[in-house]
Amino acid sequence: MKRNVWLYLLMSFGWTWACWIGGAFLIQLNGYALDTDATLFEVIGALGKEKSAFPQLLFALGVFGPLLGSLIAGKPFKDFFSLKERSFVTYASVIPFVIVIPTFIMSLLFSKASEGRLTFGSAASVIGLYFLSNLLTSGTEEWGWRGFLYPYLRKREKSFWEATWKGGIIWAVWHYPLLILMYAGQGMAVLLPSLIGFTAGIVAMNYLTNFVFEKTESIPTVMVMHALNNTTSYAVLLFFPGTPLLILVHLTAWAMVGYVEKKHHLD
């Protein structure tokens, strides 16, 4: 089993980092701009129409590293459609919204709103497509992080918390090339705090997602939770571009960890 875990990590990191770094390199080499928020539908729609479409597609394919790693290193999660405790499905849908509420309120008070007018219909359409795209891309990470890595760590480590923080660090480091591509141009004064804050936030989200998976044993449930978490943050940036207050999401996530730990402590 340990050998399979190393194979999983090698595949997950190798595929993702190669696609992200390779795609970004090709995009910059040809003088194009990398769009880290492009949906799967936008990338596919641009194929054959824009010269930057192929490297952008290569970059987008990077997110499937954990899925491929889980398929190659072990059997696919056998009980994909299981649902152990239905009552905890609510946590998966509520937590991402609760976490982002303070950021949205503070951005409304202190950040500059988007100059272009967003109607309810247009905003709902953009956000809906982003969620669906995330469900089909980032959501598939859960096959690896929850379906493969977490069960291994849960059996190996002494407690839920130990399995969670170790898995969270791995999950965070997997994202590092993406963060470096996004923030390196702004200097170490921005990049370093971004890496630290992101790592702390990912460990918190790993706790919350592991908790929901522990209770439900449902991959679709945590896939939706993952996609919702990304989408709520995207929605804030849609209305308040460039707001620095998105960092509050990490603090709120830890507050939610404290609540869940107090109410549903797992050994």
BALOBA-1460 file (C-alpha; in Angstrom, 3 decimals):
// residues 267
<rec num="1" residu="m" x="0.000" y="0.000" z="0.000"/>
<rec num="2" residu="k" x="2.826" y="2.413" z="0.842"/>
<rec num="3" residu="r" x="4.331" y="1.826" z="-2.597"/>
<rec num="4" residu="n" x="0.970" y="2.657" z="-4.169"/>
<rec num="5" residu="v" x="0.820" y="5.927" z="-2.219"/>
<rec num="6" residu="w" x="4.199" y="6.998" z="-3.553"/>
<rec num="7" residu="l" x="3.024" y="6.087" z="-7.062"/>
<rec num="8" residu="y" x="-0.116" y="8.147" z="-6.484"/>
<rec num="9" residu="l" x="1.890" y="11.171" z="-5.314"/>
<rec num="10" residu="l" x="4.373" y="10.847" z="-8.179"/>
<rec num="11" residu="m" x="1.575" y="10.736" z="-10.734"/>
<rec num="12" residu="s" x="-0.479" y="13.493" z="-9.108"/>
<rec num="13" residu="f" x="2.412" y="15.926" z="-8.739"/>
<rec num="14" residu="g" x="4.183" y="14.916" z="-11.943"/>
<rec num="15" residu="w" x="1.166" y="15.274" z="-14.234"/>
<rec num="16" residu="t" x="-0.125" y="18.462" z="-12.621"/>
<rec num="17" residu="w" x="3.174" y="20.283" z="-12.385"/>
<rec num="18" residu="a" x="4.178" y="19.290" z="-15.924"/>
<rec num="19" residu="c" x="0.885" y="20.585" z="-17.344"/>
<rec num="20" residu="w" x="0.838" y="23.788" z="-15.300"/>
<rec num="21" residu="i" x="4.465" y="24.700" z="-15.848"/>
<rec num="22" residu="g" x="4.527" y="23.497" z="-19.461"/>
<rec num="23" residu="g" x="1.287" y="25.256" z="-20.359"/>
<rec num="24" residu="a" x="2.360" y="28.506" z="-18.695"/>
<rec num="25" residu="f" x="5.770" y="28.338" z="-20.421"/>
<rec num="26" residu="l" x="4.212" y="27.897" z="-23.868"/>
<rec num="27" residu="i" x="1.744" y="30.701" z="-23.228"/>
<rec num="28" residu="q" x="4.458" y="33.134" z="-22.124"/>
<rec num="29" residu="l" x="6.833" y="31.994" z="-24.874"/>
<rec num="30" residu="n" x="4.290" y="33.053" z="-27.477"/>
<rec num="31" residu="g" x="3.431" y="36.314" z="-25.745"/>
<rec num="32" residu="y" x="-0.057" y="35.327" z="-24.600"/>
<rec num="33" residu="a" x="-1.664" y="35.950" z="-21.227"/>
<rec num="34" residu="l" x="-2.340" y="32.995" z="-18.942"/>
<rec num="35" residu="d" x="-5.942" y="32.859" z="-17.739"/>
<rec num="36" residu="t" x="-6.012" y="30.827" z="-14.523"/>
<rec num="37" residu="d" x="-9.774" y="31.326" z="-14.140"/>
<rec num="38" residu="a" x="-10.796" y="30.181" z="-17.620"/>
<rec num="39" residu="t" x="-13.575" y="27.603" z="-17.482"/>
<rec num="40" residu="l" x="-13.325" y="24.260" z="-19.230"/>
<rec num="41" residu="f" x="-16.024" y="25.410" z="-21.644"/>
<rec num="42" residu="e" x="-14.092" y="28.569" z="-22.576"/>
<rec num="43" residu="v" x="-10.885" y="26.618" z="-23.164"/>
<rec num="44" residu="i" x="-12.576" y="23.991" z="-25.350"/>
<rec num="45" residu="g" x="-14.541" y="26.663" z="-27.209"/>
<rec num="46" residu="a" x="-11.328" y="28.489" z="-28.099"/>
<rec num="47" residu="l" x="-9.705" y="25.438" z="-29.742"/>
<rec num="48" residu="g" x="-9.120" y="26.083" z="-33.413"/>
<rec num="49" residu="k" x="-10.015" y="29.761" z="-32.986"/>
<rec num="50" residu="e" x="-7.231" y="31.185" z="-30.818"/>
<rec num="51" residu="k" x="-3.515" y="30.396" z="-30.979"/>
<rec num="52" residu="s" x="-3.270" y="30.357" z="-27.192"/>
<rec num="53" residu="a" x="-5.975" y="27.682" z="-26.895"/>
<rec num="54" residu="f" x="-3.707" y="24.619" z="-26.923"/>
<rec num="55" residu="p" x="-1.271" y="25.754" z="-24.196"/>
<rec num="56" residu="q" x="-4.265" y="27.002" z="-22.205"/>
<rec num="57" residu="l" x="-5.835" y="23.534" z="-22.579"/>
<rec num="58" residu="l" x="-2.566" y="21.914" z="-21.481"/>
<rec num="59" residu="f" x="-2.601" y="24.132" z="-18.404"/>
<rec num="60" residu="a" x="-6.238" y="23.258" z="-17.693"/>
<rec num="61" residu="l" x="-5.539" y="19.513" z="-17.895"/>
<rec num="62" residu="g" x="-3.146" y="19.808" z="-14.959"/>
<rec num="63" residu="v" x="-5.995" y="19.628" z="-12.473"/>
<rec num="64" residu="f" x="-6.602" y="15.963" z="-13.336"/>
<rec num="65" residu="g" x="-3.349" y="14.791" z="-11.711"/>
<rec num="66" residu="p" x="-4.983" y="13.454" z="-8.496"/>
<rec num="67" residu="l" x="-7.676" y="11.646" z="-10.496"/>
<rec num="68" residu="l" x="-5.114" y="9.986" z="-12.767"/>
<rec num="69" residu="g" x="-2.913" y="9.191" z="-9.769"/>
<rec num="70" residu="s" x="-5.747" y="7.405" z="-7.988"/>
<rec num="71" residu="l" x="-6.665" y="5.421" z="-11.100"/>
<rec num="72" residu="i" x="-3.082" y="4.324" z="-11.736"/>
<rec num="73" residu="a" x="-1.975" y="3.683" z="-8.147"/>
<rec num="74" residu="g" x="-5.031" y="1.834" z="-6.936"/>
<rec num="75" residu="k" x="-8.588" y="0.823" z="-7.597"/>
<rec num="76" residu="p" x="-11.141" y="3.609" z="-8.158"/>
<rec num="77" residu="f" x="-13.165" y="4.378" z="-5.064"/>
<rec num="78" residu="k" x="-15.475" y="1.357" z="-5.065"/>
<rec num="79" residu="d" x="-18.446" y="2.913" z="-3.276"/>
<rec num="80" residu="f" x="-18.674" y="6.055" z="-5.420"/>
<rec num="81" residu="f" x="-22.430" y="6.455" z="-4.979"/>
<rec num="82" residu="s" x="-22.564" y="5.507" z="-1.295"/>
<rec num="83" residu="l" x="-23.984" y="7.935" z="1.245"/>
<rec num="84" residu="k" x="-23.360" y="6.911" z="4.831"/>
<rec num="85" residu="e" x="-25.026" y="9.744" z="6.781"/>
<rec num="86" residu="r" x="-27.328" y="11.960" z="4.717"/>
<rec num="87" residu="s" x="-27.603" y="14.654" z="7.392"/>
<rec num="88" residu="f" x="-23.987" y="15.693" z="6.824"/>
<rec num="89" residu="v" x="-24.549" y="16.446" z="3.134"/>
<rec num="90" residu="t" x="-25.841" y="19.820" z="4.334"/>
<rec num="91" residu="y" x="-22.374" y="20.637" z="5.668"/>
<rec num="92" residu="a" x="-20.930" y="20.231" z="2.188"/>
<rec num="93" residu="s" x="-23.264" y="22.846" z="0.734"/>
<rec num="94" residu="v" x="-23.375" y="25.265" z="3.671"/>
<rec num="95" residu="i" x="-19.692" y="25.469" z="4.716"/>
<rec num="96" residu="p" x="-18.394" y="27.098" z="1.480"/>
<rec num="97" residu="f" x="-21.025" y="29.850" z="1.753"/>
<rec num="98" residu="v" x="-20.516" y="30.459" z="5.480"/>
<rec num="99" residu="i" x="-16.760" y="30.737" z="4.999"/>
<rec num="100" residu="v" x="-17.050" y="33.431" z="2.331"/>
<rec num="101" residu="i" x="-19.724" y="35.612" z="4.012"/>
<rec num="102" residu="p" x="-17.295" y="37.773" z="6.089"/>
<rec num="103" residu="t" x="-15.125" y="38.361" z="3.013"/>
<rec num="104" residu="f" x="-18.124" y="39.388" z="0.923"/>
<rec num="105" residu="i" x="-19.440" y="41.776" z="3.580"/>
<rec num="106" residu="m" x="-16.028" y="43.368" z="4.194"/>
<rec num="107" residu="s" x="-15.407" y="43.683" z="0.451"/>
<rec num="108" residu="l" x="-18.804" y="45.340" z="0.074"/>
<rec num="109" residu="l" x="-17.810" y="47.885" z="2.715"/>
<rec num="110" residu="f" x="-14.161" y="48.503" z="1.883"/>
<rec num="111" residu="s" x="-13.331" y="47.269" z="-1.641"/>
<rec num="112" residu="k" x="-14.080" y="48.780" z="-5.004"/>
<rec num="113" residu="a" x="-16.890" y="46.999" z="-6.815"/>
<rec num="114" residu="s" x="-16.653" y="45.986" z="-10.468"/>
<rec num="115" residu="e" x="-17.200" y="48.989" z="-12.743"/>
<rec num="116" residu="g" x="-19.180" y="46.976" z="-15.256"/>
<rec num="117" residu="r" x="-22.783" y="46.439" z="-14.217"/>
<rec num="118" residu="l" x="-23.601" y="42.827" z="-13.553"/>
<rec num="119" residu="t" x="-27.262" y="41.971" z="-13.768"/>
<rec num="120" residu="f" x="-28.587" y="39.148" z="-11.638"/>
<rec num="121" residu="g" x="-29.088" y="37.020" z="-14.740"/>
<rec num="122" residu="s" x="-25.611" y="37.551" z="-16.169"/>
<rec num="123" residu="a" x="-23.907" y="37.035" z="-12.796"/>
<rec num="124" residu="a" x="-25.903" y="33.860" z="-12.129"/>
<rec num="125" residu="s" x="-25.018" y="32.522" z="-15.573"/>
<rec num="126" residu="v" x="-21.288" y="33.199" z="-15.195"/>
<rec num="127" residu="i" x="-21.161" y="31.791" z="-11.673"/>
<rec num="128" residu="g" x="-23.242" y="28.760" z="-12.641"/>
<rec num="129" residu="l" x="-20.950" y="27.876" z="-15.545"/>
<rec num="130" residu="y" x="-17.906" y="28.362" z="-13.330"/>
<rec num="131" residu="f" x="-19.376" y="25.964" z="-10.749"/>
<rec num="132" residu="l" x="-20.160" y="23.327" z="-13.383"/>
<rec num="133" residu="s" x="-16.674" y="23.670" z="-14.859"/>
<rec num="134" residu="n" x="-15.142" y="23.311" z="-11.386"/>
<rec num="135" residu="l" x="-17.245" y="20.256" z="-10.652"/>
<rec num="136" residu="l" x="-15.878" y="18.605" z="-13.801"/>
<rec num="137" residu="t" x="-12.266" y="19.688" z="-13.189"/>
<rec num="138" residu="s" x="-11.224" y="20.608" z="-9.636"/>
<rec num="139" residu="g" x="-13.978" y="18.408" z="-8.233"/>
<rec num="140" residu="t" x="-12.254" y="15.339" z="-9.685"/>
<rec num="141" residu="e" x="-9.335" y="15.955" z="-7.323"/>
<rec num="142" residu="e" x="-11.502" y="14.340" z="-4.655"/>
<rec num="143" residu="w" x="-11.017" y="10.927" z="-6.268"/>
<rec num="144" residu="g" x="-7.403" y="11.294" z="-5.176"/>
<rec num="145" residu="w" x="-7.364" y="13.395" z="-1.996"/>
<rec num="146" residu="r" x="-10.415" y="11.831" z="-0.346"/>
<rec num="147" residu="g" x="-10.892" y="8.608" z="-2.294"/>
<rec num="148" residu="f" x="-7.266" y="7.467" z="-2.123"/>
<rec num="149" residu="l" x="-4.911" y="9.495" z="0.094"/>
<rec num="150" residu="y" x="-7.174" y="10.240" z="3.060"/>
<rec num="151" residu="p" x="-8.189" y="6.581" z="3.734"/>
<rec num="152" residu="y" x="-4.487" y="5.652" z="3.718"/>
<rec num="153" residu="l" x="-3.518" y="8.417" z="6.148"/>
<rec num="154" residu="r" x="-6.557" y="7.733" z="8.357"/>
<rec num="155" residu="k" x="-5.409" y="4.144" z="8.876"/>
<rec num="156" residu="r" x="-1.733" y="5.023" z="9.215"/>
<rec num="157" residu="e" x="-1.890" y="8.030" z="11.560"/>
<rec num="158" residu="k" x="-2.892" y="8.044" z="15.226"/>
<rec num="159" residu="s" x="-5.766" y="10.491" z="14.888"/>
<rec num="160" residu="f" x="-8.079" y="12.286" z="12.476"/>
<rec num="161" residu="w" x="-6.155" y="15.519" z="13.057"/>
<rec num="162" residu="e" x="-2.764" y="13.975" z="12.214"/>
<rec num="163" residu="a" x="-4.154" y="12.490" z="9.007"/>
<rec num="164" residu="t" x="-5.729" y="15.847" z="8.200"/>
<rec num="165" residu="w" x="-2.785" y="18.194" z="8.658"/>
<rec num="166" residu="k" x="-0.378" y="15.892" z="6.828"/>
<rec num="167" residu="g" x="-2.782" y="15.485" z="3.930"/>
<rec num="168" residu="g" x="-3.415" y="19.229" z="3.975"/>
<rec num="169" residu="i" x="0.285" y="20.050" z="3.620"/>
<rec num="170" residu="i" x="0.535" y="17.661" z="0.662"/>
<rec num="171" residu="w" x="-2.555" y="19.194" z="-0.936"/>
<rec num="172" residu="a" x="-1.184" y="22.711" z="-0.448"/>
<rec num="173" residu="v" x="2.265" y="21.949" z="-1.900"/>
<rec num="174" residu="w" x="0.579" y="20.371" z="-4.925"/>
<rec num="175" residu="h" x="-0.886" y="23.843" z="-5.625"/>
<rec num="176" residu="y" x="2.404" y="25.746" z="-5.240"/>
<rec num="177" residu="p" x="3.346" y="26.047" z="-8.941"/>
<rec num="178" residu="l" x="-0.057" y="27.635" z="-9.580"/>
<rec num="179" residu="l" x="0.448" y="30.189" z="-6.802"/>
<rec num="180" residu="i" x="3.980" y="30.952" z="-7.971"/>
<rec num="181" residu="l" x="2.700" y="31.572" z="-11.501"/>
<rec num="182" residu="m" x="-0.004" y="33.877" z="-10.122"/>
<rec num="183" residu="y" x="2.042" y="35.888" z="-7.617"/>
<rec num="184" residu="a" x="5.747" y="35.644" z="-8.501"/>
<rec num="185" residu="g" x="5.537" y="38.761" z="-10.657"/>
<rec num="186" residu="q" x="4.467" y="40.780" z="-7.605"/>
<rec num="187" residu="g" x="7.636" y="39.978" z="-5.671"/>
<rec num="188" residu="m" x="8.456" y="37.952" z="-2.572"/>
<rec num="189" residu="a" x="6.602" y="40.423" z="-0.350"/>
<rec num="190" residu="v" x="3.378" y="39.171" z="-1.933"/>
<rec num="191" residu="l" x="4.350" y="35.617" z="-2.904"/>
<rec num="192" residu="l" x="5.611" y="34.428" z="0.493"/>
<rec num="193" residu="p" x="2.586" y="35.588" z="2.548"/>
<rec num="194" residu="s" x="0.332" y="34.154" z="-0.185"/>
<rec num="195" residu="l" x="1.988" y="30.736" z="0.106"/>
<rec num="196" residu="i" x="1.792" y="30.775" z="3.910"/>
<rec num="197" residu="g" x="-1.823" y="31.969" z="3.997"/>
<rec num="198" residu="f" x="-2.865" y="29.544" z="1.287"/>
<rec num="199" residu="t" x="-1.201" y="26.615" z="3.067"/>
<rec num="200" residu="a" x="-2.975" y="27.453" z="6.318"/>
<rec num="201" residu="g" x="-6.283" y="27.782" z="4.475"/>
<rec num="202" residu="i" x="-5.848" y="24.485" z="2.642"/>
<rec num="203" residu="v" x="-5.120" y="22.626" z="5.884"/>
<rec num="204" residu="a" x="-8.364" y="24.050" z="7.289"/>
<rec num="205" residu="m" x="-10.314" y="23.072" z="4.169"/>
<rec num="206" residu="n" x="-8.707" y="19.645" z="4.273"/>
<rec num="207" residu="y" x="-10.041" y="19.231" z="7.807"/>
<rec num="208" residu="l" x="-13.549" y="20.277" z="6.780"/>
<rec num="209" residu="t" x="-13.627" y="18.188" z="3.610"/>
<rec num="210" residu="n" x="-12.171" y="15.155" z="5.375"/>
<rec num="211" residu="f" x="-14.823" y="15.569" z="8.062"/>
<rec num="212" residu="v" x="-17.653" y="15.588" z="5.512"/>
<rec num="213" residu="f" x="-16.140" y="12.586" z="3.730"/>
<rec num="214" residu="e" x="-15.643" y="10.733" z="7.015"/>
<rec num="215" residu="k" x="-19.338" y="11.165" z="7.791"/>
<rec num="216" residu="t" x="-20.791" y="10.605" z="4.327"/>
<rec num="217" residu="e" x="-18.208" y="8.396" z="2.572"/>
<rec num="218" residu="s" x="-19.485" y="10.064" z="-0.594"/>
<rec num="219" residu="i" x="-17.139" y="11.236" z="-3.342"/>
<rec num="220" residu="p" x="-19.899" y="13.188" z="-5.193"/>
<rec num="221" residu="t" x="-20.673" y="15.088" z="-1.976"/>
<rec num="222" residu="v" x="-17.092" y="16.291" z="-1.492"/>
<rec num="223" residu="m" x="-16.795" y="17.004" z="-5.223"/>
<rec num="224" residu="v" x="-19.718" y="19.427" z="-4.899"/>
<rec num="225" residu="m" x="-18.198" y="20.897" z="-1.735"/>
<rec num="226" residu="h" x="-14.859" y="21.436" z="-3.504"/>
<rec num="227" residu="a" x="-16.517" y="23.091" z="-6.509"/>
<rec num="228" residu="l" x="-18.680" y="25.303" z="-4.291"/>
<rec num="229" residu="n" x="-15.668" y="26.406" z="-2.277"/>
<rec num="230" residu="n" x="-13.826" y="27.521" z="-5.422"/>
<rec num="231" residu="t" x="-16.954" y="29.113" z="-6.885"/>
<rec num="232" residu="t" x="-17.811" y="31.244" z="-3.836"/>
<rec num="233" residu="s" x="-14.314" y="32.748" z="-3.865"/>
<rec num="234" residu="y" x="-14.590" y="33.340" z="-7.606"/>
<rec num="235" residu="a" x="-17.931" y="35.090" z="-7.082"/>
<rec num="236" residu="v" x="-16.354" y="37.532" z="-4.624"/>
<rec num="237" residu="l" x="-13.625" y="38.368" z="-7.154"/>
<rec num="238" residu="l" x="-16.245" y="38.728" z="-9.877"/>
<rec num="239" residu="f" x="-17.974" y="41.508" z="-7.944"/>
<rec num="240" residu="f" x="-14.825" y="42.914" z="-6.266"/>
<rec num="241" residu="p" x="-11.845" y="42.347" z="-8.613"/>
<rec num="242" residu="g" x="-8.485" y="42.300" z="-6.867"/>
<rec num="243" residu="t" x="-9.883" y="42.584" z="-3.354"/>
<rec num="244" residu="p" x="-7.146" y="41.775" z="-0.796"/>
<rec num="245" residu="l" x="-9.841" y="40.735" z="1.674"/>
<rec num="246" residu="l" x="-10.122" y="37.245" z="0.194"/>
<rec num="247" residu="i" x="-7.499" y="36.235" z="2.754"/>
<rec num="248" residu="l" x="-10.276" y="36.415" z="5.351"/>
<rec num="249" residu="v" x="-11.601" y="33.176" z="3.885"/>
<rec num="250" residu="h" x="-8.680" y="31.335" z="5.501"/>
<rec num="251" residu="l" x="-9.467" y="32.799" z="8.923"/>
<rec num="252" residu="t" x="-13.145" y="31.970" z="8.605"/>
<rec num="253" residu="a" x="-12.268" y="28.431" z="7.532"/>
<rec num="254" residu="w" x="-10.317" y="27.975" z="10.758"/>
<rec num="255" residu="a" x="-13.245" y="29.373" z="12.742"/>
<rec num="256" residu="m" x="-15.414" y="26.735" z="11.078"/>
<rec num="257" residu="v" x="-12.830" y="24.078" z="11.968"/>
<rec num="258" residu="g" x="-13.117" y="25.173" z="15.588"/>
<rec num="259" residu="y" x="-16.903" y="24.866" z="15.456"/>
<rec num="260" residu="v" x="-16.856" y="21.420" z="13.850"/>
<rec num="261" residu="e" x="-14.145" y="20.178" z="16.200"/>
<rec num="262" residu="k" x="-16.112" y="21.302" z="19.247"/>
<rec num="263" residu="k" x="-19.402" y="19.825" z="18.052"/>
<rec num="264" residu="h" x="-18.192" y="16.658" z="16.279"/>
<rec num="265" residu="h" x="-14.741" y="15.819" z="17.627"/>
<rec num="266" residu="l" x="-13.195" y="12.925" z="15.718"/>
<rec num="267" residu="d" x="-10.480" y="10.793" z="17.317"/>
